[in-house]
Amino acid sequence: MAVVEDDRVFRDSMTRLMRSRGYNVEAFPSAADFLASPHLSETDCLIADVQMPAMTGPELHRHLIASGYRIPTILVTAHPDDQIRYRALKDGVVCYLPKPVDEKHLLACLQAALESRKPIEDNS
């Protein structure tokens, strides 16, 4: 599992939460750092911030798909936007969650991403 988040405090908090739930997680401060990871092809789930410098979470997701990676992705954002949410879900993102992230909803999204790999939100 990977967390890509430019806010260090949120990134560290999300990493601790995932580890406390038994997940093996790597954290990255940017999309470029994640894309340069030698473990990219082994990533079974991605949690990424929507608003990041250089490459946003939705752009990262689209880049991964275009590059042949089918990594189930959960996007989180401090600035929810219905148009971005709609496009992200249409592009195959598993969940689009507002910050602060509700832990129970996040865990349901993780379960969907890791087990069924089907969206739990309506993406039509």
N, C-alpha and C positions, 0 to 999 in steps of 0.2 A: 504494500500500500504506500502511496505517496501523498504528501501534503505540499501543495505549492501555494505559498502565501507570502506576500511582501511585508506584512505586519508581523514583526518578530514575536510580539506578545501573543497574538492570536495563533501564530504558527506553533509556538511552544506549547500553548494550552491545548490545541488540537492534537499535537503529537503525544502529549501526556495522556489525554483522554483515550486515544486509540491504543496506546500501550497498556493502559490500565484495563482495557477490555480484551487484552491478549493478542492484539494485532502487531505484526512486525511492520514498522512504519519508518520511512525516510522522509525528511523534511527539506524543502528547497525554498530559497527566498525569491526565485524567479522562474519563469517558464524556461528560459535559456539554460539555467542550471539543471532543471529537471531533464530537458532534452539531451543534455550532455552526459547524463548519468549512465554508467555502464550497466545499470539494472533496469533500464527503461523497458526492455522486452519482457521482463519478469514481473512488472507491476500489474497487480490484479485489480486495483481500484485507485482512482485518483480523486482527491478532494482539492479543488482549486478555487482561489478567489476570483471573482468576476473582474474587479478593477485592479489591474496591476500595470506598472509601467512597461513599456516595450511591447509585451504580448499579453492580452487579457486572457482570462480563463476560457471564454467561448472561442477565442482565436486559437488557443492551445488545443482545445478539443478538436476543432476543425482541422488543425495541422496534423494532429495524431491520426485522425481518420484518413486524411489525404496521403499520409505516409504508410498506411497499412496497419496501424495499431488500433485495436479494438479494445481500448481500456475503458471499462465502465467509469463514468465521470459524474461526480457530484460537485455542483457549483455553489459557492456561498458568497453572499454579498451584504455589505452594509447599506447599499443603496438599491433596493429592489426596483426593478423596472419591468413592467408587464411585457413590453415588446422584446426585451432581451430574454426574458424568461420563456416566452412563447417560441422564439427562434431557437434557443438552446434546447428545449425539450423536443422540438421538431427535428433538430440535428442529432438527437439520440442521447442527450444528457439524462441520467437517471433521475436526478433531483436538482432543484434550484431552491436553495434555502436562504432565508434572511438571517442576518446576524442581529442579535446574538442567536446562535444556533440552538434550537431545542434538541436536547440530547436524545430524547426518545424518537423524534422524527429522524434525526441523523442516523441512529442505529437501525431504524426501519429501512432507510435508504441504503445503508451499508449491506444489510441482509439482502435486499433486492439486487444490489450490484454484484455481490459475491456469489449468491446462490442461484437465483433465477435469471439474473442479467436482463430482467424485464423492468421497464419503468413502473413505478408505483403511482406516478402522477399522470393525469391525462395529457398527452402531448399532441392532441389533434387540433 
